[in-house]
Amino acid sequence: MDFFLINKNQPVEENVIFTSKKLFELLKNEMHIDELFERFSKDQGITLNLNVERILYLSLTFLFSFDLISLKNNLVKRIDNDT
């Protein structure tokens, strides 16, 4: 399955890049990963389930790979690179 493509039958929440953008926008302060997921689900008007959480973890991995967030003890923090 290619997580970076979207088609007409796939919900937008299953797109890793879109979800990463939304998660990054929600991270104004350091917060617990569960709180971040809850805020995402309320913001998007969806219920959390196993498939949505899988996409959210993939999105966090995507952001972490570009050094945009840091993770420590289940706390997610946004890294602002002012270069």
N, C-alpha and C positions, 0 to 999 in steps of 0.2 A: 504494500500500500504506500503510495506517495503522499506524504503529509503536507507537502508544499503546493499541491494543486487543489483546486476547488472546481466542482462541477455543479450543475443545476440541481442535482439530487442530494447534495451534501450541505448540511447546515453550516453557516459561516463560523460557528463556534468550533468546528472541527478543523479549521485552518490554523496551523501553528503560528504563522506570521501575524495574522490578525489578532489571535489570542495573546501573543507576546506583546504586541503593541498595547492592547487594553490592560494587560497586567502591569506593564511598565508605567502607564498613565496612572494607575491606581496606587502605585508605590510612591507616595509623597513622603511618608515616614516609614521607619522600620516597623514591620509587623510580622506576626506569626503567620506561618504558611496557611493554616486553616482559616484564619481571619481574612487573608487575601483571597482565598478561594470563595469564601462566603460573600465577600464584597463583589467579586466578579459575577457570581451567580445572581445576586440582587440587581447589579447594574445591567446585566444582559437579560434579566427576566426569565432565567432558566433554572431548572432544578439540578443539583449536583448528583451525578451518578458515576459509576465506574468509568464509563467511556469519556465523560467530560473531564474527570480528574486525570485520566491518562493524558489527554491533550494538554491540560494545564501543567502537568509535570514536564511534558515534552517542551512546552513553551518556556518554562523556567530554565530548562537545560539549554535551550536556544539562547536565551538572554545571558545565562552564565558563561556560555562559550564565547560571547563577544565582550566579556567583562563589563556588562551593564548592571549586573546585580551581584551581591555577595550573600552567601548563606552561612549562618552560624547558629547552631542549636535550634534549628527550625525557624529562625528569624531571617526574614528576607529584607535586604537593604538595597536601595537604589544607589548606584555609583555614578556620580556626575563627573564626567571628564571634561574639564574646561580647557581644552587644548586648541 
